[in-house]
Amino acid sequence: MFTVYVLYSKQYDKIYIGYSSDLQTRFKYHNELAKKGWTIRYRPWTIAHTEQLETKAQAMKREKQLKL
């Protein structure tokens, strides 16, 4: 099972769209553990939206749709 998610940074009015097979751990990386990358600049993040999909391919396709 995969989760497509939308994060929102209220402080910076930014969104981030991604997917993961382990949303809890991935969310922790976005907010605390990551040392580099785009999302560390706009912390803290909240989860604004999630969708569950069966396969990685479906999650990747949905992520691309949401980014358009």
C-alpha positions, 0 to 999 in steps of 0.5 A: 500500500502506498500513500500520496500526500500533500504537505502544507507549510502555513508559515511559508504558504508552500505545498509539497506533494509526494508518495511513500509506503511509510507515511509516518516515517516520511513525514518525520523526515520532512519535519525533523530528520532530513539534513538537506533538500527542498522541504527543510527550508519550509518547516514545519509541515502539516499533512493537508491531504492523503490518498491510499493506492495499491501499487507504487505505479499508481501512486507515482501516476497520482502524484504527477496528476496532483502536481499539474 
